[in-house]
């Protein structure tokens, strides 16, 4: 059983449909490089579609810009009106850890995010960073899926993208397209140029 926080009140929520976890697995496995040893996933979904998507556009124009259908975008937006807690309903190609909200708040409390990331990587040395997922939106035929994936790897390191998946004839989910919504990287510091190795 999962829980939702609404206005400070925690209420019971049903488990996410298994199909969402199958999409999560396909998405995460696709993004894991051959060197990956562990993936750390935030236990709470991202929610907040209005804060994720670019503003100032009508839904149909936004869907077109994102390369998705209006139906799929609207279902994704509807599914993400609330933040929910992920369970252990999925597997990944490499071991994964669900980072609880409590542990996350402990690691990143205070106003020094760099210290939080030092603690994070000390606790999860085999991880490249922290993944946050939205809930999955589906089209009516359940042949297309849409997920927002956020990857954070430091105080000034990360990205967020909306990923569309399609179900192939064998029933497996495959990445169809992705739209980078934001990226953060540390500013280059001036210094002598060094040739690549």
C-alpha positions, 0 to 999 in steps of 0.5 A: 500500500502506498501513501499520498500527502494531500494538504499535509495529510497522508492518505492510503493510495492504491499500488501503481499499476504493474504496467507503469513499472514495466515502462520504468524498467524499459526506460531505466535499462535503456539509460544505463551505460555498460559501466553502471553498477547501481541506480538510485531512484527517488521513491516519490514521483515528480508530480507538478506537470505545470512546473515541468513543461514549458509555459505559455502554450496551448496544450495542442501546440505544446504536444506538437513541440514535444513531438507527442500526441495531445491525448498522451500529453493530457493523460500524463498531465492528469496522472501527475497531478499528485506525487505518489510513492513508488514501491518495489514493483520493478527491477532494473538491469543493475541493482537499484535502491529507492531513496526514501524522502526521509533519507533524501531530506537528511542527506540534503538538509541545510544550505550547502548542496555540495555537502549533500552530494558528497554524502550522497556519493559516500552512501551510494558510491556505485551510483552515477546520481539520483533519478526521479520519475513521473507517473506514466501517461498512456494513450487509450490503446496502451501502445504509447507511454510518456514519462518525465525523467530527471537525473541529478548528479550534483549541485550543478549537474543534471537534466530533465527530459520527457521520454515517449515510449512505444510498445513493439509487436512483441509487447516490449516497451522501447524508447521512441523519442525524448525531449530535453527540457532542461540541463545544468552543468557547472560553468567552465572555469578559465584556465589553460587549455588541456588537450584531450587524452 
